Amino acid sequence: MSVFIRYAGVFIAITAALAVAVQPARAQTPELEALVAEALDRNPALQAARHRRAAAEQRGPQVASYPDPTFAYTRWLSSPETRVGPQRNVLAFGQKIPYPGKLSLRSDMSGEETAAETARIQTIARDITHEVKRVYYDLYRVDRSLRILDDYLVMLETFTGAAEEKYAAGGGTQADVLKSHVEVSEVLKRRITLEGERSAFAARLNGVLARPSDTPVDQVAAIDTTRYARPESLVVERALSVRQELAEVDARIRRDELGVRLARLGSRPDFTVQASYVTVPKVGNNMASDAGKDAFGIMLNVNLPLFRKRIRAGVQEAEARVEESRYIRENIRDAIAAEVAEAYGRLRHSGRALDVYEQGLIAQAESSVLATLAAYQTGQMDFLDLLDAERMVLRTRLGYVEESSRYRTYLSLLERAAGGSLP
């Protein structure tokens, strides 16, 4: 009976520790907040996107400015004679002036491209946040499972002691002792598998954080266990109003609409203004009153957009791009609604599974073990019954941890589907 009392004490201590571990935590642990902040500060993909937007911001001043002016110099080797003297040098300065509105449209299109890149940055940041959370919850599952297996090994030590004492007293069999040792080996094998998973998750987290792959990752002791209860319709409404992909494609639609206006201006001419200065040296025998006076001239060039087929094709191409972007937006909108529905459905079913665990399954399994141990001590059940009962508790505890991790992962998926935060 002393073995039973000793086992019961160990079992109650472990059960109390588990009860503390499953208490609701804060909405987000400080460790997780710090990891997300670090990832958003250091992730190379996000840094690249920020530099891509910086490059896009510099495109506006380029497309909105006039073309470079031109300067031409001519030195006559055989000077043409004029009434006032021979022409020696010709200096010409020209400036091309696009039709009014073309430069401003190009500038506005560049601004919309920058807006699209900004939305793209937000998309990458949102996805990085989800990836950090997903790996964090996987680490919690592994770390908590390892702790549960360690507690189970303590239980098995008590089982082994009970079996050995009973065998020494002639009330048991050596097979009971061997079964206990085999069970210990199975648990140790399971621990090795989990440790391998942890190494993989730690390397993945280090990759997202731009750390060396062998950087130690702290154990995850607890996660938030609160439930999300807002209706799906609110999540869909928020997703369709703030989702980054929609903001990006909206900016591209506005850019393409500006492109249509710019293509239509292809039927309007551009201008080139040129000023010329001609040096005319005075010849001694030239008696003209204006002999030797340099000449000035202004020339206006206008291109003639006569090839309407080319212009119409440019307009039709721009209009087709607008329609393409609008259909892309419609497709994204449908995909977002489906993504929210899928994540919300998974979250709801995972919450129901957690309810089963919390509303009696864990307590029932633990009560069954104590009853089975008492029956084993009095000879009413054999050692295999005792192991089966404890395996049931182990499966229940591991299942609860896995479902808790899965619930948080689905909630993170729902956050991502809603644009990064939930209503």
C-alpha positions in Angstrom: 0.0 0.0 0.0 3.0 2.3 0.6 3.7 2.1 -3.2 0.2 3.3 -3.9 0.6 6.2 -1.6 3.9 7.2 -3.1 2.6 7.0 -6.6 -0.5 8.9 -5.7 1.6 11.7 -4.3 3.7 11.9 -7.5 0.6 11.8 -9.6 -1.1 14.6 -7.7 2.0 16.8 -7.9 2.2 16.3 -11.7 -1.5 16.9 -12.1 -1.3 20.1 -10.2 1.6 21.3 -12.4 -0.5 20.5 -15.5 -3.5 22.5 -14.1 -1.3 25.5 -13.7 0.1 25.2 -17.2 -3.3 25.2 -18.9 -4.5 28.4 -17.2 -5.3 31.2 -19.6 -2.3 33.4 -20.4 -2.1 36.9 -21.7 -3.3 37.6 -25.2 0.3 37.3 -26.3 3.3 36.3 -24.3 6.2 38.8 -24.1 8.5 36.2 -25.6 6.4 35.9 -28.7 6.0 39.7 -29.0 9.8 40.0 -28.9 10.3 37.4 -31.5 7.8 39.0 -33.9 9.5 42.4 -33.4 12.9 40.9 -34.1 11.7 39.2 -37.2 10.1 42.4 -38.6 13.3 44.2 -37.9 15.8 41.7 -39.4 14.1 39.5 -41.9 15.9 39.8 -45.3 12.7 39.4 -47.4 11.2 42.4 -45.6 14.4 44.4 -45.9 14.4 43.7 -49.6 10.8 44.8 -50.0 11.6 48.1 -48.1 14.5 48.8 -50.5 12.2 48.0 -53.4 9.7 50.6 -52.3 12.6 53.1 -51.7 13.6 52.4 -55.3 10.0 53.0 -56.5 9.9 56.3 -54.6 12.8 57.5 -56.7 11.1 56.7 -59.9 8.6 59.5 -59.7 11.1 62.4 -60.0 12.7 60.6 -63.0 9.5 60.1 -65.0 8.1 63.6 -64.1 11.0 65.6 -65.3 11.7 67.0 -68.8 14.1 65.1 -71.0 17.6 66.3 -70.9 18.2 69.4 -73.1 20.5 68.9 -76.1 23.4 71.0 -77.2 24.9 70.8 -80.7 28.0 72.4 -82.1 28.9 72.7 -85.8 32.3 73.9 -87.2 32.1 74.5 -90.9 35.1 73.2 -92.7 33.9 74.8 -95.8 32.1 77.9 -94.6 28.9 78.8 -96.5 29.0 82.4 -97.7 26.2 84.7 -96.8 25.5 88.3 -97.6 27.0 89.4 -94.2 29.9 87.0 -94.3 30.9 83.3 -94.0 29.3 81.1 -91.3 32.0 79.5 -89.2 30.3 78.1 -86.0 26.8 77.0 -85.2 25.7 76.5 -81.6 22.3 75.0 -81.0 20.4 74.4 -77.7 17.2 72.3 -77.8 14.6 71.2 -75.3 11.9 68.6 -75.8 8.6 69.4 -74.1 6.0 66.6 -73.8 2.4 67.4 -74.4 0.8 68.9 -71.2 -0.4 66.2 -68.9 1.9 63.4 -69.9 4.5 64.1 -67.2 2.0 64.5 -64.4 0.3 61.2 -65.5 3.6 59.4 -65.4 4.3 60.9 -61.9 0.9 59.8 -60.7 1.4 56.3 -62.1 4.7 56.1 -60.2 3.0 57.1 -57.0 0.5 54.3 -57.4 3.3 51.9 -58.0 4.9 53.1 -54.7 1.6 52.5 -53.0 1.4 49.0 -54.3 5.0 48.4 -53.0 3.9 49.7 -49.6 1.0 47.2 -49.5 3.4 44.5 -50.5 5.6 45.3 -47.5 2.6 45.0 -45.3 1.8 41.6 -46.8 5.3 40.3 -46.2 5.3 41.6 -42.6 1.9 40.0 -42.0 3.1 36.6 -43.4 6.4 36.8 -41.4 4.4 37.4 -38.2 2.2 34.4 -38.9 5.3 32.2 -39.6 6.9 33.2 -36.3 3.7 32.4 -34.4 3.3 29.1 -36.2 6.8 27.9 -35.3 6.4 29.3 -31.8 3.3 27.2 -31.3 5.0 24.1 -32.7 7.9 24.7 -30.3 5.3 24.9 -27.5 3.8 21.6 -28.5 7.2 19.9 -28.6 8.5 21.5 -25.4 5.4 20.8 -23.4 5.2 17.2 -24.8 8.8 16.6 -23.7 7.9 17.8 -20.2 4.9 15.5 -20.1 7.0 12.6 -21.2 9.5 13.4 -18.4 6.6 13.3 -16.0 5.5 10.0 -17.4 9.0 8.6 -16.9 8.6 9.5 -13.2 5.4 7.7 -13.1 7.0 4.6 -14.8 9.7 4.6 -12.1 7.0 4.3 -9.5 5.3 1.6 -11.6 8.6 -0.3 -11.9 9.1 0.0 -8.1 5.6 -1.3 -7.6 6.1 -4.3 -9.9 9.5 -5.1 -8.4 8.1 -5.1 -4.9 5.2 -7.2 -5.8 7.4 -9.6 -7.7 9.8 -9.9 -4.7 6.8 -10.6 -2.4 5.7 -13.4 -4.8 2.6 -11.6 -5.9 3.6 -10.6 -9.4 5.6 -11.8 -12.3 8.9 -10.9 -13.9 7.1 -10.0 -17.1 5.5 -7.1 -15.3 8.9 -5.7 -14.5 10.1 -6.2 -18.1 6.9 -4.5 -19.5 7.7 -1.5 -17.4 11.3 -1.3 -18.8 10.0 -1.7 -22.3 7.6 1.1 -21.8 10.5 3.3 -20.5 12.4 2.5 -23.7 9.4 3.5 -25.9 9.1 6.8 -24.1 12.8 7.5 -24.5 12.5 6.7 -28.2 9.6 9.1 -28.5 11.6 11.8 -26.7 14.4 11.4 -29.4 11.8 12.0 -32.1 10.5 15.1 -30.4 14.0 16.5 -29.8 14.6 16.1 -33.6 11.5 18.0 -34.3 12.6 20.8 -31.9 15.9 21.1 -33.7 14.1 21.5 -37.0 11.6 24.1 -35.6 14.4 26.0 -33.9 16.4 26.2 -37.2 13.3 27.4 -39.0 12.7 30.1 -36.4 16.3 31.2 -36.6 15.9 31.4 -40.4 12.9 33.7 -40.1 14.8 35.8 -37.6 17.9 36.0 -39.8 20.0 34.3 -37.0 22.6 31.6 -37.4 20.9 28.3 -37.6 22.6 27.0 -34.5 21.5 29.9 -32.3 19.9 28.5 -29.1 16.1 28.9 -28.8 14.5 29.2 -25.4 11.9 26.7 -24.3 8.3 27.8 -24.7 6.6 27.3 -21.4 3.1 28.6 -22.0 0.9 30.1 -24.7 -2.4 31.9 -24.6 -5.4 29.6 -24.1 -8.2 32.1 -24.4 -10.8 31.5 -27.1 -12.0 33.7 -30.0 -15.7 34.1 -30.2 -16.5 36.8 -32.7 -18.8 35.8 -35.6 -17.2 34.9 -39.0 -19.1 37.6 -40.8 -17.1 40.3 -38.9 -13.9 38.6 -39.8 -14.8 38.5 -43.5 -15.9 42.2 -43.4 -12.6 43.2 -41.8 -10.6 41.1 -44.3 -12.3 42.6 -47.3 -11.6 46.1 -46.0 -8.0 45.9 -44.9 -6.4 42.9 -46.6 -3.1 44.0 -48.1 -3.4 42.1 -51.4 -6.6 44.1 -52.1 -4.8 47.4 -51.3 -2.0 46.4 -53.6 -4.2 45.5 -56.6 -6.3 48.6 -56.0 -3.2 50.7 -56.4 -2.3 48.8 -59.6 -5.8 49.4 -60.9 -5.5 53.1 -60.4 -2.1 53.0 -62.0 -3.5 51.1 -65.1 -6.4 53.6 -65.3 -3.9 56.4 -65.4 -2.0 54.4 -68.1 -5.2 54.5 -70.3 -5.3 58.3 -70.1 -1.6 58.4 -70.9 -2.0 56.1 -73.9 -4.8 58.3 -75.2 -2.5 61.3 -75.0 -0.3 59.4 -77.5 -2.4 61.2 -80.2 -1.2 64.5 -78.9 2.1 65.9 -80.2 5.2 66.7 -78.3 7.3 69.8 -79.0 10.9 70.6 -79.3 12.2 74.2 -79.0 15.6 74.9 -80.3 17.7 78.1 -80.3 20.6 78.5 -82.6 23.6 80.9 -82.6 25.7 81.3 -85.7 29.0 83.1 -85.7 29.8 85.2 -88.8 33.2 86.8 -88.9 33.6 90.1 -90.8 35.5 90.0 -94.0 37.5 93.1 -94.8 36.1 93.8 -98.3 32.5 93.3 -97.3 30.9 96.7 -97.4 27.4 95.6 -96.1 26.3 97.6 -93.1 25.5 94.4 -91.1 28.6 92.5 -92.2 30.1 90.3 -89.5 27.0 90.3 -87.3 26.3 86.9 -85.7 22.9 85.3 -86.4 20.3 84.0 -84.0 17.4 81.7 -84.7 14.6 79.8 -83.0 13.1 76.6 -84.3 10.0 74.7 -83.2 9.6 71.0 -83.9 6.4 69.1 -83.5 6.1 65.4 -84.0 3.0 64.3 -86.0 1.2 61.3 -84.4 -0.3 60.1 -87.7 0.0 56.4 -87.2 -3.4 55.9 -85.5 -3.2 52.1 -85.5 -0.2 52.2 -83.2 -1.9 54.7 -80.9 -5.2 52.7 -80.8 -3.2 49.5 -80.0 -1.5 51.3 -77.1 -4.9 52.4 -75.7 -6.4 49.0 -76.1 -3.4 47.4 -74.4 -3.8 49.8 -71.4 -7.5 49.1 -71.2 -6.9 45.4 -71.2 -4.4 45.8 -68.3 -7.2 47.6 -66.3 -9.6 44.7 -66.9 -6.9 42.2 -66.0 -6.3 44.0 -62.7 -10.0 44.1 -62.0 -10.4 40.4 -62.5 -7.4 39.8 -60.4 -9.0 41.8 -57.6 -12.2 39.8 -57.9 -10.2 36.6 -57.7 -8.3 37.8 -54.6 -11.6 38.8 -53.0 -13.1 35.4 -53.5 -9.9 33.7 -52.3 -9.9 35.9 -49.1 -13.5 34.9 -48.3 -12.7 31.3 -48.8 -9.5 31.6 -46.7 -11.4 33.2 -43.8 -14.1 30.5 -44.0 -11.5 27.7 -44.0 -9.5 29.1 -41.1 -12.6 29.9 -39.1 -14.0 26.4 -39.6 -10.8 24.8 -38.4 -10.6 27.1 -35.4 -14.2 26.3 -34.4 -13.7 22.5 -34.6 -10.4 22.8 -32.7 -12.2 24.7 -30.0 -14.8 22.0 -29.7 -12.1 19.4 -29.3 -10.5 21.5 -26.6 -13.9 21.6 -24.9 -14.0 17.8 -24.7 -10.6 17.8 -23.1 -11.3 20.5 -20.6 -14.8 19.4 -19.7 -13.9 16.1 -18.3 -11.7 14.0 -20.5 -8.4 14.8 -18.7 -9.9 14.5 -15.2 -11.6 11.2 -16.2 -8.4 9.7 -17.5 -6.5 10.7 -14.3 -9.2 9.3 -12.0 -9.1 6.0 -14.0 -5.4 5.7 -13.4 -5.8 6.1 -9.6 -8.6 3.5 -9.6 -6.6 1.1 -11.7 -3.5 1.4 -9.4 -5.6 0.7 -6.3 -7.1 -2.4 -8.0 -3.6 -3.5 -9.1 -2.3 -3.2 -5.5 -5.1 -5.5 -4.3 -4.6 -8.0 -7.2 -7.9 -7.2 -9.0 -6.1 -6.0 -12.1 -2.8 -7.0 -13.7 0.2 -4.8 -14.6 -0.9 -4.4 -18.3 -4.2 -2.8 -17.1 -2.2 -0.3 -15.1 0.1 0.5 -18.1 -2.9 0.9 -20.3 -4.6 3.3 -17.9 -1.4 5.4 -17.7 -1.0 5.4 -21.4 -4.5 6.8 -21.7 -3.5 9.7 -19.4 -0.4 10.2 -21.5 -2.4 10.3 -24.7 -4.9 12.6 -23.2 -2.3 15.1 -22.0 -0.3 15.0 -25.2 -3.5 15.3 -27.2 -4.6 18.4 -25.2 -1.2 20.1 -25.7 -1.3 19.3 -29.4 -4.8 20.6 -29.8 -4.0 23.7 -27.9 -1.0 24.3 -30.2 -3.3 23.6 -33.2 -5.9 26.0 -32.0 -3.4 28.9 -31.7 -2.0 28.1 -35.1 -5.5 28.2 -36.6 -6.2 31.5 -34.8 -3.0 32.8 -36.3 -4.2 31.7 -39.7 -7.4 33.5 -39.1 -5.5 36.6 -38.1 -3.5 36.4 -41.3 -6.7 35.9 -43.4 -8.2 39.0 -41.7 -5.1 41.1 -42.6 -3.0 40.7 -39.5 -5.5 41.3 -36.7 -9.0 40.3 -35.7 -12.0 42.5 -35.0 
